[in-house]
Amino acid sequence: MFTDSFMEIVDSRGESIGHDVLLSERHKYESPDHIWLTSNLFFDIKLLSDHYIKIIIKSLNMDIKGLPEGIRPIVFYPCAVTANYINERFKIRGKIVSTLLMGVDGVEF
């Protein structure tokens, strides 16, 4: 369903020091210099510096079979503050694990 990386670890200069990988491709990133934060998110210890780091979450293309030609769904996981606002606005209650925004290119209303 997801086709690419959507999390990147960058330092305060904007230099990429790590990112998430598809589990099926993790073997390509095995290195003694990589510190794995989760089963699919790592950073390169050689690229770590005195600059602070942050994780950037990017939008992500989805590959959904059976859609008409030219339809391209894109998803985005908003930050917690935005997710809480959206959930309150649309009266979404209960235990919420994740909020997902989905946009679709190629559809005219």
N, C-alpha and C positions, 0 to 999 in steps of 0.2 A: 504494500500500500504506500508506504513512504519510500521515496527514491533517493534521498540525499541526506547529508548532514544538516542539522538545523541549530546546533549549539556550537558556539566558538568561544574559546577562552582567549582574551586579549589583555595586554597590559595597558597602562595609562598613556602610552605613546601610540596605541592602536596596533601594536605588533601582535600577530597571532602566535600563541604559544601552545595551543592545543584545540581539540574539537571532539565531537562525538563521531562514532563510526557505526556502520551497520554491523550487527553481531556476526554476520556471515563474512565480513571483511576484516575482522579484528586481527587475524593472523598477519595481515600486511603491515600492521603497526606495532608488532611486538619488538621491543627494544629495551635494553637495560636503562636507557635514559628516559623512558616514558613512565610516568606515575599515573596509575589508573585510579580515578576517583570513584567510578562506578564500573560496571561490566562493559560499558561502551563509551566512557568519557575519560580522556587522558590529557595530560600536558607534558611537554618536554622539559625536563629539569635543567637542561643546558640553556634553555631560552629564558629561564626565570631570572629576574633582575630585581633591583630595589624598587621598581615601579609597582604600584598596586595592580591587582588583576580583577577582572570581572568576566562574567559569562554573558554573552550576547545570544539571545534567542531570535532566530530568523524565521521568516515565513518559509513554508515548505510545500513544494509541489506534491500532489498525490497522483498515483497511477491507479485509476479505477477502471477496470475493464467494462466494456459495453457502452461507454458514453459516446455520443456522436462526435464526429471529427470536429476539431476546433474548440471543444469544451475542455477547459483546464481548471480543475479545482485546486485551490491554494488554501492552506490552513495556517493559523497562527495561534500560539498559546500566549495570551496576554499576561502581564505582570499581575501579582496578587491584588493590588489596589484596583486595577481596571477590572479584573475578573469579579471581584466583590461588587463593584458598582453595577456591572452588567447583570449579575445574578440578582441583586436587589431590585434593579430596574424592571426586570422581567419576572419578578416574584418566584425565583427558583429557590426552593427550600430543601432541607435535608443535608445529608453528608455529601459534600462536593469534593471529589478527588481532583478534578481538572475542569477548566473551562476552555473551550475551543471555538475560535472564530473561523468561519469558512466562507471564502469568496469564490466565485466562479467567473472566469473570463469566457466570452463567447456567447453569452446569453443576453438577449434583448428583451426588455419588458415593455 
